[in-house]
C-alpha cells in the first residue's frame, strides 16, 4: 500500500464523517470521553466540507489523467 492509497483512504473516511446526519449521530456531546472526541472530529469534518470538496475534485482530476 502506497502513500497515495493511504491518502485516498483518509479522504474517503473524511467524506464519510462529513455526510453523517447531525440530529441522529451528534446529539449528545461529552467533552472528556472518547465519544465526545469522536463527535468533535465529526463536527470538524462537517465544518471543513468546502476543502473536502476541493480535495475530492483534485483527486478525481488526478485519477482521470493518471489512470
N, C-alpha and C positions, 0 to 999 in steps of 0.2 A: 504494500500500500504506500503510495507516494504522498508527498506533501499536498499536491493539488487535490487528490482524492479526499484527504482529510479535511481540507478547507471546504470542499463541496459538501461533505457530510455535516460540518458545523453550520454551514449556510442553510442546509435543509432543516436542521434542528432548530435554528433561529426562526425560520419561516413557520415551522410547526408551533412554536411558542407564540408567535405573533398573531396567529389566527384563532387562538383559544377564546371562547366566549367568556367575557368578563363576569357576567352575572352567575354563571354556572360554576366556574372554577376558582374565581378570585374573591369570593365574598368575604370570608374571614381573613384578617391579616394579623398574624402574630409576629412580632419583630424578632424575638430571640430564638425562635425554634427553627428547625430545618425547613418546615413547611413555610414559614414566613420568609425565609431567604429564597426559597424557590418561587414564591409568589412575587417577591421583589424582582427576581430575574425575569419572570414573565412580563411584569409591568415594564421593565426596561426594554424588552424586545418589542412590546407593543408601542412604546414611545418612539422607537427607532425604526418605524415602518418605512419611512421615506428612504433612509440609507439602505435598508434591506432591499427595497425595490431597485435601487441603483446597482447594488451588488449583484442582484439576480440578472439584471439586464447585461452587465459586464460579463457574467458567466455564460449567459446564453449566446452573446455575440462571439465570445472566445470559442465556445463549443462549435458554433456554426462554421467558423473559419479553420479550426484545427481538426475537426472531425471527430 
